[in-house]
Amino acid sequence: MNWKNIIRIFQIRDLRNKLLFVLGIFLVFRLMANIPIPSIDAEKLQAFFGGNQLLGLLNLFTGGALDNLSIAMLGVGPYITATIILQLLTMIFPALNKMYKEEGEAGRQKFNQYGRLLSVPFAFVQGYGLLTLLVRQQIIEPLAFLPTIAVLLTVTAGTIFLMWLGELISEKGIGNGVSLIIFAGIVAEFPTSIRQLFLAWDPSKLLPTVAFFVMALFIIAAVVFITEARRNVPVSYAKRVRGNRVYGGVSTYLPLQLNPAGVIPIIFALSILTFPSMIASFFAGSGGLVGNIANSIQNFFLNPWSYGILYFLLVAMFTFFYTAVTFDPKAVATNLQKSGGFIPGVRPGISTSSFLSYILNRILLVGALFLGTIAVLPSVIQGSTGIQTFQFLVGGAALLIVVNVVLDTIRQIRSQLQMRDYDSF
C-alpha cells in the first residue's frame, strides 16, 4: 500500500465514506469503554489486572474496558467463544456440520444467528464470574441481588451492542467487523503505554529499551512472513471434449497456509488456562482440602515456568485440533476428483487425501511451534528486559490479531481499488 493508493482511497467517495464509517464506530466503542460501572475503585482495579497475566491479556483485548469495569468490559469475547464452540460442535452433530458447510450462504447466516443467541448466556455467565472474582479479591464491594442483576444486564447489553457494531462494519465498512473491534481495543492501549514509558523513564534502561524495540521489529516481520507463508501443491486438470469445445488441460496450485488456524489456538489456550484459575480463586480462602487444592492450582498458574510450558503445549495442540476441524483432506481430494483435477504423480482419491494429510502435518508442525513461541514471547521478553509496556509488540494473540486484521483490510482495500480500475477500463 503506497502513498498513491492511500491518496486514491480518499479521492473515491465510496471508499472514503466506508473508512469514515469505521472510524465513527471506533469512536463509539471508545466512548463505551470509558463509561464505568458505579462504585468502582479504579486504582485497585488497575493494580489487580496488572498483577494477573491472564486477566491483563483479556483487558488488553478490550482496550482497557475491563480494568475500568465499563459497560463494554466483556468486549466481543462471548461472541467469539460462542462461535468457536459452535464450530467444534460441527464435529459432533452432522446436522450442524451440514448447515455450516453444505447449505451455502443461507446455512452460514443461520449458523451465525445461533452464535449470536449463544453469546447472551455466555456474556451473562462470564460477567458474573468476573464480578464474583473481584468481590472475593476485595477489589469491589459486594453487591445486592438487584444491583448485581442490573450490572450483568448492562454488560451483556454492552456485548450485544458491540457485536451489532461489528456486523455494521462488515456490512457498510471495510474488513471484518468483529476483528476490527478487537483491533481497536488493542491499539487503544498504545498511547497509554507511551505515557507509562515516559512517566517511568529511567536512563539506565536505555539499552534494554532500544533492544526491546529492535527485537519487536524482527518479531513483527517474522509474524507477517509466517502469516503470509503458503505451501503451494500443484494441481492439474485433465482435458475434456464436449462437442467442439475443449475444457480443462490447465495447471494451477492448491495453497496450504503455514498457519491455517490463525489466532484461534491462542484464544482456545487462554480459555482453558483462565477457567481453572478463575474457579480456584473462588475457593482459595475457604480452608480445608478444597482450599488447599485451590491454593495449589493458583500457585501452579502463578509460576511463570509451569504457566509458560502449559501455555506453549496447549497452543501447539489446538493448532492441530482446529485445523482438523476446518480442513478435511478427504473432502478436498473428493472435490478434486469430481472436477477432474489431480496432483501430478499421485493417484486420485485416497492417495491424494493421504498426500495432502502428509504435507499438512509437516507444515502444521512449523506453524504450531511458531504459534507456541509467539504466545509465550511476551513473558520471556518482559523477564529479560524488564519492560512491561508495549507487550503486544513482541508476541501473543494481540500481535497476531493486529497483523491479521491489517493484512486482511489492506487486501480488501486493494481489491476495491482494482475493481474500480477494471470498471473504468
KOLMARFI-513161 format. One record per residue (C-alpha): z, x, y. Coordinates in steps of 0.02 Angstrom, whole numbers, padded with zeros to 5 digits, always signed. Each point is the difference from the previous one (the first is absolute). Layout:
// residues N
ZXY/...
END
This chain:
// residues 425
+00000+00000+00000/-00065+00094+00154/+00022-00040+00184/-00171-00082+00008/+00049-00129-00131/+00168-00029+00085/-00089-00039+00164/-00121-00115-00092/+00147-00098-00073/+00059-00048+00173/-00177-00036+00058/-00029-00129-00138/+00090-00158+00051/+00037-00064-00176/+00077+00163-00059/+00097+00021+00162/+00074-00175-00018/+00050+00035-00181/+00090+00160+00048/+00088-00083+00146/+00053-00142-00116/+00077+00125-00122/+00092+00087+00142/+00065-00169+00059/+00068-00037-00175/+00084+00171+00001/+00085-00045+00165/+00067-00163-00074/+00064+00095-00152/+00090+00129+00108/+00082-00139+00102/+00064-00079-00162/+00065+00169-00061/+00109+00016+00155/+00080-00174-00003/+00164+00031-00096/+00111-00121-00091/+00159-00031+00105/+00168+00089-00030/-00075+00164-00060/+00069+00174+00037/-00160+00100+00026/+00084+00173-00009/+00083-00036-00168/-00163-00067-00069/-00103+00151+00052/+00130+00120-00070/+00004-00095-00165/-00188-00004-00021/-00015+00181+00051/+00118+00051-00140/-00084-00105-00135/-00168+00073-00054/-00066-00156-00086/+00048-00122+00138/-00059+00125+00130/-00173-00001-00079/-00002-00190-00004/+00049+00002+00184/-00146+00116+00035/-00120-00127-00076/+00065-00136+00116/-00014+00108+00155/+00188+00002+00033/+00014-00188-00021/+00123+00020-00143/+00131+00109+00085/-00006-00122+00147/+00022-00146-00120/-00138-00086+00097/-00087-00161-00047/-00137+00110-00078/+00126+00105-00098/-00087-00027-00168/-00176+00033+00064/-00135-00050-00123/+00095+00079-00145/+00035-00164-00093/-00185-00046+00007/-00052+00171-00069/+00131-00013-00139/-00060-00175-00046/-00182+00056-00006/+00041+00151-00109/+00102-00106-00122/-00142-00127-00013/-00123+00140-00038/+00115+00061-00138/+00015-00177-00069/-00189-00004-00024/+00030+00113-00151/+00116-00130-00077/-00081-00166+00045/-00187-00014-00043/-00023-00150+00116/+00064+00101+00149/-00112+00145-00049/-00151-00115-00010/+00040-00074+00171/+00015+00173+00079/-00150+00086-00081/-00124-00132-00057/+00006-00148+00119/-00072+00090+00150/+00053-00030+00179/+00079-00170-00037/+00110+00076-00136/+00056+00143+00113/+00044-00122+00139/+00105-00101-00121/+00081+00161-00063/+00041+00052+00179/+00076-00172+00031/+00118+00026-00147/+00049+00167+00079/+00041-00086+00165/+00108-00131-00086/+00091+00131-00103/+00037+00101+00157/+00120-00134+00064/+00134+00015-00138/-00023+00189-00002/+00034+00010+00188/+00153-00112-00018/+00074+00103-00143/-00040+00167+00081/+00075-00055+00165/+00159-00060-00087/+00014+00165-00095/-00014+00103+00159/+00126-00107+00094/+00123+00011-00146/-00021+00189-00007/+00033+00019+00187/+00154-00112-00010/+00069+00100-00149/-00028+00161+00097/+00092-00077+00151/-00154+00024+00110/-00001-00182+00052/+00136-00132+00002/+00003-00129-00143/-00098-00157+00043/+00048-00179-00043/-00112-00105-00111/-00102-00088+00134/-00030+00157+00108/-00054+00092-00158/-00126-00137-00043/-00062+00002+00181/-00025+00189-00006/-00090-00008-00167/-00115-00138+00059/-00037+00100+00157/-00047+00162-00090/-00100-00098-00131/-00095-00087+00139/-00029+00170+00080/-00078+00065-00160/-00112-00153-00016/-00053+00017+00182/-00044+00184-00025/-00097-00046-00157/-00098-00127+00104/-00032+00129+00136/-00068+00119-00132/-00120-00133-00064/-00057-00034+00179/-00043+00185+00018/-00100-00004-00162/-00092-00156+00057/-00032+00034+00184/+00030+00186+00022/-00048+00160-00091/+00082+00070-00156/+00127-00065-00124/+00131-00100+00097/+00153+00032-00108/-00037+00187-00010/-00023+00008+00189/+00168-00087+00027/+00085+00133-00107/-00101+00135+00090/+00060-00065+00168/+00181+00005-00059/-00016+00181-00060/-00089+00064+00155/+00124-00091+00114/+00134+00124-00055/-00100+00148+00065/+00057-00012+00185/+00181-00017-00059/-00020+00158-00106/-00070+00095+00150/+00147-00057+00106/+00126+00054-00133/-00086+00169-00015/+00018+00035+00187/+00178-00067+00011/+00059+00107-00146/-00107+00152+00043/+00070+00166-00055/-00098+00159+00048/+00059+00083-00161/-00102-00129-00099/-00165+00042+00085/-00071+00094-00151/+00049-00135-00128/-00073-00134+00115/-00167+00092+00017/-00004+00030-00189/+00036-00184-00027/-00147-00059+00104/-00119+00128-00075/+00054-00057-00173/-00024-00181+00053/-00181+00035+00050/-00039+00077-00169/+00084-00145-00092/-00094-00131+00100/-00165+00089-00036/+00044+00005-00186/+00042-00186+00001/-00166-00043+00081/-00093+00111-00126/+00085-00076-00152/-00018-00177+00067/-00188+00023+00022/-00026+00100-00161/-00104-00082-00137/-00068+00046-00170/-00178-00064-00010/-00052-00050-00177/-00192-00004-00015/-00074-00167-00054/-00182-00036-00044/-00088-00167-00021/-00137-00026-00129/-00170-00065+00056/-00035-00183-00032/-00171-00081+00012/-00010-00182+00050/-00176-00062+00027/-00088+00122+00114/+00160+00072+00072/+00109+00145-00059/+00187-00006+00032/+00131+00136-00020/-00041+00180-00038/+00118+00063+00137/+00148+00117-00005/+00162-00024+00095/+00183+00041-00027/+00166-00086-00032/+00131+00065+00125/+00175+00024-00072/+00131+00035+00133/+00122+00143-00026/+00138-00114+00063/-00056-00178-00044/+00177-00071+00014/+00020+00046+00184/+00177-00019+00065/+00051-00135-00126/+00090+00120-00124/+00113+00063+00140/+00043-00179+00050/+00037-00042-00182/+00112+00153-00018/+00093-00042+00161/+00031-00176-00062/+00071+00065-00164/+00110+00128+00089/+00061-00120+00134/+00055-00139-00118/+00135+00090-00104/+00067+00091+00154/+00017-00164+00094/+00082-00089-00148/+00121+00145-00024/+00052-00008+00182/+00060-00180-00028/+00127+00056-00132/+00042+00176+00059/+00169-00048+00071/+00054-00125-00134/+00094+00126-00111/+00013+00003-00189/-00143+00036-00119/-00128-00093+00105/+00051+00093+00157/-00008+00169-00090/-00175-00037-00066/-00056-00056+00173/+00070+00160+00078/-00088+00106-00131/-00165-00086+00036/+00022+00026+00187/+00043+00184-00025/-00153+00021-00110/-00116-00067+00135/+00089+00098+00137/-00034+00163-00095/-00165+00065+00075/-00051+00087-00163/+00023-00149-00116/-00075-00118+00129/-00151+00112+00030/-00037+00030-00185/+00015-00185-00044/-00106-00048+00151/-00137+00124-00052/-00003-00061-00181/-00005-00184+00049/-00144+00027+00121/-00101+00096-00130/+00035-00132-00134/-00046-00147+00113/-00163+00087+00048/-00060-00013-00180/+00075-00173-00021/-00077-00080+00155/-00171+00078-00034/+00005-00075-00175/+00027-00171+00082/-00140+00013+00128/-00133+00101-00095/-00057-00049-00174/-00122+00128-00077/-00047-00124-00138/-00054-00132+00129/-00099+00130+00098/-00088+00059-00158/-00042-00180-00048/-00071-00038+00173/-00105+00159-00005/-00069-00047-00170/-00043-00177+00056/-00093+00064+00153/-00098+00129-00099/+00097+00149+00066/+00064+00148-00098/+00080+00170+00026/-00122+00138-00053/+00052+00076-00165/+00127-00138-00039/-00032-00152-00111/+00024-00170+00083/+00151-00107-00044/+00156+00077-00077/-00058+00180+00024/-00027-00032+00187/+00172-00080+00014/+00082+00150-00087/-00096+00121+00111/+00055-00089+00159/+00181-00005-00061/-00007+00187-00035/-00065+00042+00174/+00118-00124+00084/+00155+00073-00085/-00049+00176+00052/-00023-00041+00184/+00153-00114-00002/+00108+00147-00053/-00050+00091+00160/+00023-00158+00104/+00171-00037-00076/+00064+00178+00031/-00066-00008+00177/+00084-00169+00036/+00165+00058-00074/-00004+00158+00105/-00042-00095+00159/+00142-00123-00036/+00136+00133-00009/-00070+00116+00134/+00100-00075+00147/+00164+00042-00087/-00059+00176-00042/-00064+00034+00176/+00158-00070+00079/+00108+00111-00109/-00101+00158+00037/-00029-00023+00188/+00148-00111+00049/-00115-00112+00103/+00038-00185-00025/-00129-00074+00119/-00187-00024-00035/+00035-00012-00186/-00148-00115-00027/-00116+00145+00051/+00043+00099-00156/-00018-00124-00139/+00064-00158-00079/-00068-00176+00000/-00005-00005+00190/-00127+00142+00013/-00108-00073-00138/-00001-00170+00084/-00045+00075+00169/-00143+00103-00074/-00068-00143-00106/+00007-00125+00144/-00085+00119+00122/-00139+00046-00123/-00029-00182-00049/-00006-00058+00182/-00121+00140+00045/-00113-00053-00145/-00001-00180+00059/-00038+00049+00180/-00143+00111-00058/-00072-00140-00107/+00008-00117+00150/-00092+00127+00108/-00132+00031-00135/-00027-00187-00022/-00036-00017+00185/-00119+00149-00008/-00097-00087-00139/-00004-00163+00097/-00068+00086+00154/-00128+00093-00106/
END
